[in-house]
Each structure stands twice: as structure tokens, then as C-alpha cells.
Amino acid sequence: MEEIKIIQPEELQIKIENGEELSIIDVREDYEVINGMVPGAIQMRMGEIPDRLDELDKETEYILICHAGVRSENVAYFLQEKGYKTASMEGGMMHWQGEMVF
């Protein structure tokens, strides 16, 4: 299995602050995202991903986020096996120090 790309929370924060065009997917459940999401992220719960592949573009890199980094890594592996470009944010929202949207 090919290794997945990891992005540090600080690196993602800089990209957002610099106005980079990013595709961020938060794979957490509803009860988790009410506590805040990374600006620009869309919620696509982990369990929904297989049924929503038609919404994703294989030419776009998706940065995946969860609570602690485990689910986002699992989703990254799954999507990578399907031919998508992915990166998982290390440590999840537990390590996010940047702005949040509610």
C-alpha cells in the first residue's frame, strides 16, 4: 500500500491564510462538527464517502480532516486506492490552532 501524504495543521493554516484554493473534507459526524470546522471545509461523513465518490474529482487533491487523524488517514487510503489525490491532516482537529467556523 502506497503511503499517504500527511499535512501538518500549521502548514494547512498557512495555506488558508495565504488564500490558496483548497479542497478540504471534514469526515467527522454531525455532533463533532458543531464544535467548529476548518474554514472552507465541507462535511462528508466517513460512512458517506463510498456513496459520494461521484462528487469528487480525481484531478483535485483533497485534504482530509477528522477529530484525531485516524479516520482521515483511513479515508485517504480508501480514496487513494480509488485513484484520488489525498492528504490527511496530522492529529486532526485536536491539533488545529487556527480559526474555526461554526
Disulfide bonds with the S-S distance in Angstrom:
none
